[in-house]
């Protein structure tokens, strides 16, 4: 075979495959124990060595720059990719991947998968060589790594070149290379299994090694066959094109006769101009999204493979089993690399699905892999390493192809090698600063060893499950994500992560660790409520940013970012105080921490809710209900995470609240945008979102009931948690379906409207005075809609809503903040109290979603205004207080259901009523201003009444209060409730007020114009309650405190 036969892209591919197969990746686990013992390293030092190894394998920027400089300069007579291979003979070769992409530009995913797959499987191949000739001599293995990859690269590097791409049937032969890589991976897996079952004699090892060499040589046959077919096709094409002079001319005469243009040079210039260089790429958002993904994704998988030997040692795996785990990692990463490359090309060419979708699925699977390894069931290390190996390989295959798609192929080597730096950065963070530190802290003895399941759990459980959970939607930020449905899904996921109504979980720990009495604890709860409700600043920022149309830079994401910063600071500092990292702060400072932690929620809530109303203006009640429902149920979701992994440790719950609600918005905030509304069938899909929220609420309620009845084992908790994650991900499918329908409807509408003269932007005036720009008129009208905050505050309706929220929300917030103490006084267990808090979130969610849906339904079908639902909600609140105060068995369960549904209804109805009255333009500012009424009422009822009476009745140094009487005092002061709801009507007379005053003594009232009265009279020594419903007008109801 002469050199001419070797000079083609197929032989270049074979040479690249063989070089990749010799690299020996993922073998650090083989020689890390001898490195640690011979040098006397502790675990952190060993992890540092591993990180520098990762830096060496990932920091290929120099290789990329060198490759671009040599190949683009077209020094074909001397230079080429072989120069890069020569310089980095013992390093993983990036030149093979980029050369492959340039030789097969139409199937970049497949060729990248092949190259990365061969690189991934190279560790298992070299371990087979090691086991055949030098088993149990790690020092010899290091020497082999120094020699074999070097000489293979030197022998084959001149064959790796860039050839002019053609349009032949490349896919068929590339699939053949992929199949061979998978066959070799399967063969190696069989060999590893046999070695675990049997003790193979030397002749059997030699025989299996010869079979492996035959399989490694088989790509040569595919290359020869492919080149023959290309040669035949080239001859046929050449004969056909030789008769067509026009197509083959290199020069084209200009019509003006001014000269000639060299088409070949033009093509070269065009090729040189395609794509971005590194500096241009760094200035884009996509670059940093991918970089963060690599830090969190590759960094954590590298931390696992680098610690695989130590994890196996702590779980009493033998040396052979640990070597097998490392070999299997190489095999599974090969499957992930080849499979993801092939699948990404297949889905792109057949379904039009972009590669970031596969990246999102891969990151989701990484989460599951970490959970499996940390679970501790028998064989978990095998199952977890399979998942993590496949995911690690998929990331290495998808990252270069996404780079090629986004930034072009010209500087692909430089850019994707820069992305590769995210791997060692993440590896350093997770391995050295977290896992290594914990390992050394737990280890005992001079050999720095750490044994036992707890050790393995601690090392693996520190991996960034929440971080990758936040990347799921963020990576998939292509054109398909730029629509209102994906914005809705992102908003839903952010709302799910907020963790509202969870103060009851850690309030007891806060009280005991800081030595607070009940009044002080209630004061903290009030500041927490102030933070939850004082969202005026969030509304002002949202209005300022979105209305000025800073679409090039600003948007709702600015509000989300501000919220994420506040959330982290507030909860992290609170956690630091509880665990003793910070000396016990004064009460005002702790109040500030409480304020910051929940004030962030107003930023998330404002950005998501108001953006949803902008995107679905016809169904404001439904979308507000969905957003508020997700926020309400978020507490139960976060508690499920807590119960699954950290049950019984409230301090970790605080730390989780500092991390999870921070990173989820950071990863998803760029998806939340305002889109131009259309008249599609939005209601159907919005109802689907509502149904999903209610299904999740029902599922959580079922889980809570099961946890109260049975003691679920760890595997059952993990299984139910995985089902919960699937339910939480389900809105994505609904969004994809909705967007497809919208796209079809848009195309039909566009075809119809393109022939309609009504679509002209300018209309001639009858007087002939000029033209009016319709879009400008529409913009002006939009800007004039609605009142600002100052204008709204000058109306009676604003203050009526404000007073209603003081009495309604204030009293329900008092109940939830005192739920833990009420349960304690009534001898409820800790599990039952946690269940009550979780159930509160669920019923609250039902109230939020149900009120939003019902208000829209009644408005569109019956013409009933939303204030009627508000009046019914306030009436139900009275009943809830009476039930809690009664003290019969199970009173806290029944009363909390009523109160939670009412509380959720308030949070949905108040913004939608504000929207109906004051418009959408400053909706965020106005409904957040009205929301300030909640902490005002909470302070009055919690601190000045319930907290005072609780501390007065409590006995002992721990400021605790027990008994039914004290429970009734803590829950059932019937709040002297005066609630007002507005509907826009008026009229009536004062006779109703006088009649009410005659029938009830010792009550407070607000005099209003009233129509017809309907009485709800509760008399006797226990107190009074009355409800007045104005006929199409205003509503009053009054209750007296039950003492």
ROZA-922794 format. One record per residue (C-alpha): x, y, z. Coordinates in steps of 0.2 Angstrom, whole numbers, plus 5000, padded with zeros to 4 digits. Example, Ala and Ser with C-alpha at 12.3 -4.5 7.8 and 13.67 -1.06 7.14 Angstrom:
<atoms>
506249785039/506849955036/
</atoms>
This chain:
<atoms>
500050005000/500950164994/500750335002/499550394989/498250264995/498550325013/498250505009/496350515011/495150565025/494750385029/496550335033/496650495043/495150445053/495850265056/497550345062/496550465073/495550315080/497150225084/497950375092/496450405103/496350225108/498150235115/497950385126/497450295142/496250415149/495350385166/496750275173/497250385188/496250265200/497550125195/499050215202/498350335214/498550225229/500350195226/500650375223/499850415239/500750285249/502450305242/502450495244/501550505260/500150615254/498550645263/496950645253/496850835250/498650825242/498150675232/496650775226/497750925221/498850805211/497250735202/496650915199/498250955190/498050805180/496350865175/497151035171/498350945159/497050845150/495850995149/496951155146/497151135128/496951315123/498751315117/498451155106/496951245099/497851405095/499351305087/498151205077/497151355070/498751445066/499551295057/498051235047/497251395043/498951465036/498851325023/500751275025/500251115017/502051085011/502751065028/501551095042/499851015047/498950935062/500550815064/501450965072/500150975086/500250785088/502150795090/502050935102/500850845113/501250665110/500850605128/499350715130/497550685125/497550735106/496350875102/497050875084/496150715080/494450785084/494550945075/495250865060/493850745060/492550885061/493350975046/493450815036/491650765040/490750935043/488950865040/489150735053/490150825066/489250745081/489550575075/491450595071/491650685088/490750545096/491950415088/493550515093/492950545111/492350375112/493950295107/494850415119/493650365133/493850175130/495750195129/495950175148/495150005148/496249955133/497850005142/497249915158/497049755148/498849775142/499349805160/498349655166/499049545153/500849575155/501149675171/499649645183/499849715201/501349825197/500650005196/502350075194/502549975178/500850045172/501550225174/503050175163/501950105150/500850265150/502450355147/502950255132/501450185123/500450345119/502050425114/502650305101/500850275093/500650465090/502450475083/502150335071/500350385065/500450575066/500850605047/499250525042/498150645051/497750785038/496250895033/495550845016/494250925005/492550875010/491350794998/489550744998/489750554997/488850435008/489950465023/488650425036/488650245032/490450215035/490550335050/489150225058/490350075054/491650155065/490450195078/489850015078/491649955080/491950065095/490449995103/490949815099/492649845107/491749925122/490649775124/492049655122/493049735135/491549735147/491349545144/493149525148/493049625164/491549525170/492449355166/493949415176/492849455191/492049275190/493549165185/495349175187/495949165169/497649075166/499049165156/498649085140/496849145141/497349315144/498549315129/497149245118/495849375123/497249515121/497549455103/495649465099/495649635106/497049685094/496049615079/494549715084/495749875086/496349835068/494649815060/494350005056/495649985043/494549875033/493150005033/494350135028/494950035013/493149995007/492550175010/494050244999/493650124985/491850184984/492450364985/493650334970/492250254959/491050394964/492450524960/492750454943/490950454938/490650634944/492250684935/491650614919/489950704920/490650874925/492050874912/490650904899/490051054909/491251204906/490151334915/490251244931/492051204931/492751384927/493851454940/493551634934/491951714930/491751864919/490852014927/489352084917/490252254916/491852184909/492852264923/493852114927/493851934933/493451854950/494351704957/493051594963/494251484973/494951634982/493151694986/492751534993/494351535004/493951705010/492151655014/492851505024/494051615033/492751735038/491551595045/491451575064/492051675079/493751685087/494051655105/493851835110/492251855101/491551695108/491951755126/490851905124/489351805121/488151735134/488151555126/490051545130/489751575148/488251455149/489251315142/490751355153/489651355169/488951185163/490651115161/491151175179/489651085186/489450935175/491250885170/491950945187/490850835197/491050675186/492950705187/492750715206/491950545206/493150455194/494650535204/493950465220/493350295214/494750205221/494550285238/492650265238/492950075234/494150065248/492950145260/491650015255/492849865256/493049835238/494549735233/495949795222/495349695207/493549765209/494249945210/495249915194/493649835186/492649995191/493950105183/493949995167/492049995167/492050185168/493050195152/491850075144/490350175149/491050345145/491450265128/489650225126/489150395131/490350485119/489850375104/488050365108/487750545111/488750595095/487750475084/486050525093/486350705092/486650695073/485150585071/483950695080/484650845072/484450775054/482750685057/481850785070/482750955070/483150935089/484651045094/486050965104/485851065120/484250965123/485350805124/486550905136/485050945147/484550765148/486350715152/486450845166/484850775173/485550595173/487050655182/485950705197/485250535197/486950455197/487550555212/486050505221/486350325217/488150325223/487650415239/486250295243/487350155250/486350005244/487349855239/488149875222/487750055221/489550095215/489349985200/487650065195/488150245199/489750225190/488750165174/487650325175/489050435178/490250365165/488950375152/488550555157/490350605157/490650535140/489150625133/489750795140/491450775131/490550735115/489150855115/490251005121/491351015105/489850995093/488851125102/490351235101/490451205082/488651235080/488651405089/490451475085/490851395069/492251275064/493651395061/494251415079/493351265086/494951195093/495351345103/493651385109/493151205115/494851185123/494451345133/492751265138/493751115144/494551225157/492951215166/493251035170/494851055181/494051205189/492551105194/493650955199/494651075210/493151145219/492250975222/493750865224/495050975234/493951105243/492550985247/492750805246/494650795250/494350915265/492950805272/493850645269/495450705279/494250765292/493450595294/495050495291/495950415306/497650335308/499350375300/498850305283/497550445281/496250305277/494350325279/493250175279/491350145280/489750195271/489650365279/491350415272/490750365254/489150465257/489950615263/491150625248/489750595235/488350695244/489350855242/489250845223/488150985216/486450905214/485551075215/486851155204/486551035189/484651035193/484751225189/485651195173/484351085165/483451225156/484851345155/485851245143/484451225131/484451405126/484251405108/482851475097/481651345103/481751415120/481351595115/479451585117/478151625131/477851435135/479751405139/479651565149/478151495159/479051335162/480651425169/479551535180/478651375187/480351295191/480951455199/479351465210/479551275214/481251305222/480751455233/480351355249/478951465256/478051425272/479551325280/479851435295/479051305306/480451175301/481851275308/481051395320/481251275335/483151265331/483251455329/482351475346/483451345356/485151395348/484951575350/484051565367/482551665361/480851675370/479251665360/478951855358/480751865350/480451715339/478751795334/479751955330/480851865318/479351785310/478651955307/480252025299/480151865289/478451905284/478952085280/480252025268/478951905260/477752045257/478752205255/479052185237/478852365232/480652385227/480552225216/478952305208/479852475205/481352385197/480352275186/479352415180/480852525177/481752385167/480352315157/479452465152/480952555146/481252415134/483152385137/482952225128/484752225122/485352195140/484052215154/482452115157/481552025171/483251925174/483952075183/482552065196/482851875197/484751905200/484452035214/483251905222/484551765221/485951875229/484751915244/484151735246/485951675248/486551805260/484951795271/484851605273/486751575273/487051705287/485651625297/486351455295/488051515300/487351585316/486351425320/487851315318/489051435327/490151495313/489551675318/489451725336/487651745341/487051905333/485952035341/484152015338/484052165326/485352085315/484551915315/482952015310/483852085295/484451905290/482651845291/482051995280/483351965267/483051785265/481251805261/481351975253/482151885239/480551785236/479651955231/480951975217/480651795211/478751815213/478651985204/479751935189/478751775186/477051825190/477051995181/477951925166/476651785165/475251915165/476052005151/476251845141/474451795145/473451955147/471751865144/471951745158/472751845171/471851745185/472451575179/474251625176/474351715193/473551555201/474851445193/476351555199/475651575216/475151395217/476951345213/477651465226/476451395239/476851215236/478751255235/478851225254/478251045253/479451015238/480951075248/480450985263/480350825253/482150855247/482650885266/481750725272/482550625258/484350675262/484550765278/483050715289/483150775307/484450905304/483651075303/485351165301/485651075284/483851125279/484451305282/485951275271/484951195258/483751355258/485351455255/485851355240/484351285230/483351445228/484851535223/485551425210/483951385201/483451565197/485251595192/485151455179/483451495172/483251685174/483751715156/482251615149/480951725158/480551855146/479051955140/478351905123/477051975111/475451905116/474451805103/472651745102/473051555101/472151425112/473151475128/471851425140/471951245136/473851235139/473651345155/472351225161/473651085158/474951185169/473651205183/473251015182/475050975184/475251085199/473751005207/474350835203/476050875211/475050935227/474050775228/475650675226/476450765240/474950745251/474950565248/476850545252/476550645268/475150535273/476150375270/477650445280/476450475294/475750295294/477350205289/479250225292/479850225274/481550155271/482950255262/482650165245/480750205245/481150385249/482350395235/481050315223/479650435228/480850585226/481350525208/479450515204/479350695211/480750755200/479850675185/478250765189/479150935191/479950905174/478250875166/477851055161/479251045149/478250925138/476751035139/477751185134/478451095119/476751035113/476051215115/477451295105/477251175091/475351215090/475751405091/477051385077/475851295065/474451425070/475651575066/476151505049/474351485044/473951665051/475451735042/474851665025/473151735027/473651905033/474951925020/473551955007/472552075019/472752255017/472252285035/474052235040/474752405033/475752495046/475152665039/473352725037/472852875027/471753005036/470153055029/470653235028/472253195019/473353285032/474553145033/474852965039/474752885056/475952755062/474852615069/476252535079/476752695087/474852735092/474752555099/476352585109/475752755116/474052675121/475052535130/476052655139/474552755145/473652605152/473452585171/473952685186/475652705194/475752675213/475452855218/473952865207/473252705214/473552765232/472452905229/470952795227/469752715240/469852545232/471752535235/471452565254/469952445255/471052305248/472452355259/471352345275/470652175269/472352105267/472852165285/471452065292/471451915280/473351885276/473851945293/472851825302/473251675291/475151715292/474951715311/474351535311/475751475300/477051565310/476451485326/476051315319/477551235327/477251305344/475351265343/475851085338/477051075353/475751145365/474551015359/475850875361/476050845342/477650755337/479050835327/478550725312/476650785313/477250965315/478250945299/476850865290/475651005295/476951135288/477051025272/475151005271/474951195273/475951215257/474851095248/473251165253/473951335250/474351285233/472551225230/471851385235/473051485224/472751385209/470951355212/470551535215/471451595199/470651465188/468851495196/469051685195/469351675177/468051545174/466651645183/467251805175/467151735157/465651625159/464551715172/465251885172/465551875191/466951995197/468351925208/467952025224/466451905226/467751765228/468751875240/467251895251/466951705252/468751675256/468651795270/467151715277/467951545276/469451625286/468251655301/467751475301/469551415301/469951525316/468451465325/468951285321/470751305327/470151385343/468851255347/470251125353/469350965348/470450815343/471250845325/470751035326/472451085319/472350975304/470551035299/470851215304/472551225294/471651155279/470351295279/471651425283/472951375270/471651375256/471051545261/472851605262/473251545245/471651625238/472151795245/473851785236/473051745220/471451855221/472352015227/473552035212/472151995200/470952125208/472452245208/472652205189/470852235185/470752395194/472452475191/473052395175/474552295170/475852425168/476352455186/475552295192/477152235201/477352385211/475552405216/475152225221/476752215231/476352385240/474652305245/475552155250/476452255264/474752235273/475152055277/476652085289/475752235297/474252115301/475451975306/476452095318/474752145326/474151975328/475751875331/476751985342/475552105351/474251975354/474751785352/476551805357/476151905372/474851785379/475951635375/477451705385/476251745399/475551575400/477151485397/478151415412/479951355414/481551415407/481351355390/479851465387/478751325382/476851315383/475851155384/474051105385/472451125375/472051295383/473651365378/473451295361/471851375359/472551545365/473951525353/472851485338/471151545341/471151725346/469751765334/470751915328/469352055329/469352035311/468652175300/468852135282/468352235267/468152185249/467852305234/466852275218/466652435209/464852455212/464052575225/462352625232/461352565246/460952625263/461452625281/460052515287/461052365286/462452435298/461152495310/460252325310/461952235312/462452345327/460752315336/461052125335/462852115340/463652205355/465452245359/466052235341/467152345330/466452405312/466852505297/465352605291/465052575272/463752595259/462852425260/461452345250/460552185255/461252095271/461451905273/461851865292/463051745299/462751765318/463751675331/463251725348/463451675366/464851705378/466251635367/466051785355/465151855339/465351845321/464351925307/464451935288/463652065278/463552055259/463152205249/462152185233/463352215220/464252335231/465352325246/465552195260/465952195278/466052055291/466552075309/467051955322/467451975341/469051895349/468651725357/469451745374/
</atoms>
